Amino acid sequence: MPGRLYDAQIPPVVYLSGALMFVGGLAVVRAHNLWTRDWTVLVTLSGWASLVLGLIRMFAASQYRRAAADGSPVFFIVVEGLLLLVGLVITFKSYRRAEGSDRREPTDLQ
């Protein structure tokens, strides 16, 4: 199928995106490595997943590109849908005001 997204990737671009993904994942893991039984574990899991996927993309760029180009489009739709769902949950939960919270404005803290 011509024109697929993963067919046009070259190994240096896969390596670069892996390096960026690794740095982002490392930053999340360093700042938020909390293993609790609530929604915040999604942040930790996404950080670890980015870190591992970034390493895979950096050290096996050609193999990753080949495997992604040969993959089923349905698989990528399902994975991207799950990532969208996780992103929506994290966004909704992080911006929602917790019940009983005593959040004050920065000017009230003085």
MARFIBA-614482 format. One line per 5 residues: number of its first residue (from 1); for each residue y, x, z of C-alpha. Coordinates in steps of 0.25 Angstrom, whole numbers. Layout:
NUM) Y/X/Z; ...
! end
This chain:
1) 0/0/0; 13/7/-5; 25/8/4; 18/7/17; 27/13/28
6) 16/23/33; 13/28/19; 27/35/17; 27/43/30; 26/58/29
11) 20/66/40; 34/73/44; 40/59/46; 27/54/54; 29/67/63
16) 44/64/65; 41/50/69; 30/55/78; 40/65/85; 50/54/87
21) 39/45/93; 34/55/102; 48/58/108; 51/44/110; 37/41/116
26) 39/53/125; 53/48/130; 47/35/133; 35/41/141; 44/50/148
31) 54/39/152; 44/28/154; 30/32/158; 28/20/167; 14/14/168
36) 16/0/174; 10/-14/172; 21/-20/165; 28/-20/152; 35/-6/154
41) 21/0/151; 24/-3/136; 36/7/136; 26/18/142; 15/14/132
46) 25/14/120; 30/28/124; 16/34/125; 12/27/112; 24/33/105
51) 21/47/111; 7/47/106; 10/41/93; 21/51/91; 11/63/94
56) 1/57/84; 12/56/73; 17/70/76; 4/78/76; -4/69/66
61) 7/65/57; -1/65/44; -13/58/50; -4/48/56; 3/45/43
66) -10/44/36; -16/34/46; -4/26/46; -3/25/31; -18/21/31
71) -16/10/42; -17/-5/40; -3/-12/39; -9/-23/48; -11/-12/59
76) 3/-7/58; 9/-22/58; 0/-25/71; 5/-11/78; 19/-13/74
81) 19/-28/79; 13/-23/93; 24/-12/94; 34/-23/91; 28/-32/102
86) 28/-20/112; 43/-17/108; 47/-31/110; 40/-32/124; 47/-19/128
91) 60/-23/123; 60/-37/129; 55/-32/143; 64/-21/144; 77/-29/141
96) 73/-41/150; 79/-42/164; 68/-41/174; 68/-53/184; 74/-50/197
101) 80/-37/192; 93/-32/199; 99/-26/186; 113/-22/188; 124/-18/178
106) 128/-3/179; 141/-7/184; 135/-14/196; 128/-2/201; 140/5/206
! end
